[in-house]
Amino acid sequence: DTMIELQVPEKVIRYVKCNHDKTAQLLKKPPFRALTLRILYHLSMDDRCKSMFTYTEAIPIVMQLVINFPQNMVAKELMALGVNLSVNGRNAEMMAQNKGLDALVQRVLRTRDVLLMKCIRNISHWSFSLQEDLASEKMYKHKGLWAAYVVPLLELAQSSDNHDLVVEILGTLGNLTPQDLPPKSSWDKILAQYYTVIPFLNKLLVPGFSQDDMVLQVIMFVSALMLEPKCAPLITSSRVVRSFHTIFQDKQSDHEITLQLLFCFYRMLRHPETLDEVLYGTNMLPDLLLAADSTNVEVRRMCDSVLDVILDHDIHEGEVGEFGRQIRRRRFEIHNAEYWNLMRHRDANPTAFHDDDPDERDHEYSHSRK
């Protein structure tokens, strides 16, 4: 830090002779490639540096090195650099251009390279974030970008026994929206045609079968499916909702899983079929009420949104039903929690709240007035 403050690097650099003014260019030179990759990898770990790669030849060179790598598994130094670069949205867009995404997906389908799949997942996050930021779906310029890869990725996930690879594939699929699917297609049509997908998800949700990161990706993928109203009957007819309820009960201490489950429930409650399953089939309301005063702010906020949907559903002709009364009662308890705790403490220790001796109190009061 002191050297930087004194501008030592700027003063010393003129004494270092180098015929290459751009480090990225050295990737083209095999003798310097390994060392250059390590240097660029360390630079790419800094978010401020990631965006700078956009204005160099680094990304096209890295893409060519990855796509044409001679072994099945891309060298870790090279692929780690690609993963880091793909975190930046502009870099991810450049990787997807000129059939770059197609080349990456075709390679991962052939090699099952986990780090390569992680890079593809980062690109899917870019396309998802891009759609979220647009005011209208019509403004999305990459419609159908993922159309050709949805089914192959689903098949790859079901045929692989590599935990990390399946996590990355589900993470990618969870980032896809209806705009990314094939023309005249939707998730419900895909699930109906490839009927093994939902049983596969059910298997991953069996207690003890999958690690938490896998469970989290299944939850987020189902949330993506719930954007399609016609997916609701398919989900309801499976054990997915009941499995989610069990996970919700068991993972209250895991705020990330709880938050994503609440978001998924929120989407489920928008469809009559899954709403009935959530409220009546699983009797989930008591557990939702328990989560309403979570120590995590985001969980509390999401839980409030879920309870709002249930409350609105339970009002008929201006009359609040039993679910609505339970929600209002719970919110009243939370709002007045400090007061209720004080009352409980008083009931448990009545003598602690008795007045002092009146004569002594009068004496102290008169003394304080003097």
Buried (B, 14 or more C-beta within 10 A) or exposed (E): EEEEEEEEEEEEEEEEEEEEEEBBBBBBEEEBBEEBBEEBBEBBEEEEBBEEBBEBEBBBBBBBBBBEBEEEEBBEBBBBBBBBBBBBBBBBBBBBEEEBBEBBBBBBBEBBBBBBBBBBBBBBBBBBEBBEEEEEEEEBEBBEBBBEBBBBBBBBBBEBEBEBBBBBBBBBBBBBBBBBBBEEBBBBBBBBEBEEBBEBBBEBBEEEEBEEBBBBBBBBBBBBBBBBBBBBBBBBEBBBBBBBBEBBEEBBEBBBBBBBBBBBBBBBBEBEBBBBBBBEBBEBBEEBBBBBBBEBEBBBEBBEBBBEBBBEBBEEEEEBBEBBEBBEEBBEBEEEEEEEEEEEEEEEEEEEEEEEEEEEEEEEEEEEEE
